Amino acid sequence: MMDLDNYPMLKTYTVRENTGSMSSNRLHMQISFAMMKLLELYKQEDFTIVMDCIDDVAIFKTTSSGSDIITYQIKTKDEKSQVFELKALAGKNVFYKLYDHIEKLDTHVKEIYLITNRPLKYKKELVDAEYIRFKDLSDELRVVITDNMSQSKSYNAKGLSDKFVYSFIELSPQNHKKVVEAKLNDFLVEENIDVTLTAAKALYRTILDILVTKQDHEFSLQDEIKTVLNKKSYSKLEFEELLKNTKEINAESITYDEIITLYKNGCNLTLKQESLYRRALASIKEKGNKYPNVMGVFNKEIQQYIVNIIETDDLTREQLLEKTKILFHAELEECNEKKMLGLSDCEEETLYMQNIERVMKGEYYE
């Protein structure tokens, strides 16, 4: 939940409009941009990303020195379109709408970005800087921009703020997904999160689904801003939990040989049973990677139970497995998440054995 005490101006903030539906390409490029910011900011201060509310993307940063908001208005064209005409953007009141952040959030807003994936053009001048403040643009460009901004009731008093920034990014409808997937793979290496390529792709799809859900949430202009922000936001803490679940799901906690020696008393299983367990070891990871947060909740509950029972009862692994199955089987059967995961009996048993071994090795949720 977002704490609006850090941003008192937001308590009376009203959204100018609910942008509603947009083209699929534009939507997905905004999601890709948000995902890149998520990976970029992870090692920095606490932050929350807000999708399609205050702007296309907004980032709330909380530090020891205070709280800031950075907003991003993202304009995209396909590869056939060479430039963004500055006059056309002004004609659509892009700069006037950007000034809304100065009107309503000037105390808290740190930077206000206009981002395009094609250069800005005015007459014969092209702008494709990665970072340039509006104040540092040429006189001719600034006149077009400020004429549009001057419609704001606050403009005469505040003028062209140095918080406005233009940024050119090289993303296209054809390459943006590949660019972000590559950045995610680099991020996983940097964070020492050792997963297979298949697991990395599953994590990408999970983050994508989360951000799309945030993007797609519809709200009324009469809704309280706190309610809207909580539905439209994704925090660093939530991302950390997702990474933690992904790491645990992909950890090598038990092998087929350990299943036989530790839980089946070294007995000779039939070829059919052996095949079921071997496939379960692989499929439980695949299903966990598809729904890491769902599996993470199960793992945490199961591990907490195992920790408690080991401290109070003197049990063998086989006995602990049976107690765990009795307690959790009915619970899992009753919840929608079990149906979502589609766990077979063999996969469910493997899940319990994995968690017992994680607890025994001290590799579990504290």
Secondary structure, 3 states (H helix, E strand, C coil): CCCHHHCHHHHHCCCCCCCCCCCHHHHHHHHHHHHHHHHHHCCCCEEEEEECCCCCEEEEEEECCEEEEEEEEEECCCCCCCCEEHHHHHHCCHHHHHCHHHHHHCCCEEEEEEEECCCEEECCEEECCCCEEHHHCCHHHHHHHHHHHCCCCCHHHHCCCCCEEEEECCCCCCCHHHHHHHHHHHHHHHCCCCCCHHHHHHHHHHHHHHHHHHHHCCCCCCCCHHHHHHHHEEEHHHHHHHHHHHHHHHCCCCCHHHHHHHHCCCCCCCHHHHHHHHHHHHHHHHHHHHCHHHHHHHHHHHHHHHHHHHHHCCCCHHHHHHHHHHHHHHHHHHCHHHHHHCCCHHHHHHHHHHHHHHHHCCCCCC
